[in-house]
């Protein structure tokens, strides 16, 4: 595997199998970020997988990897944000393909919170096209949003290991709710929406970024 120069989407996938062929602790975070950044985005690469909903962002499974990672395309309409959430003790890499994301990080409420029990904001930044951001539970909680009211946002997310649920947090109260993850589409085919009874313990949402 070449260590320099631009790579195609196919080469990106091949390389990810090399980077994620061992356990979670062996992942070289900065090397993965640099590898992602070498990918030259071509809109044709995601055309099959890009499924949109004008009222919410969508999680579209592109590749299941080798059980040690998966690759998800997220499509964000104008002005849409994720809940504040954790990452279930997994690595999260977010490569911005088109548009600009706003990422806001928060302290874990058990570490620090405001006097009214609301979450404490740690920092906020913009992440533009071609940049690969990294997030994990060791770095806190975060929210991702498309702050633009005129442009859409597409981002490519890798999670290692993949996870089926995570926690979302109420910014005002710090209350934690466990939620099941769901995909809007898999491999370019839209998933049938299954109506499930909501329980107090868990609810199904399209979250995590």
Protein Blocks (a to p, Z undefined) as FASTA:
>chain_A
ZZedcddfklmmmmmmmmmmccfklpcfklmmmmmmmpccdfklmmmmmccdfkbccddd
fbgbjopaccddddddehiacddddeehpacddddfbdcddddddddfkloccfkopacd
fbdcdddehiacdddfknoccddddfbfkbccddddddddddfbdcdddfklopacdddd
ddfbgghiacddddddddfkbccddehZZ
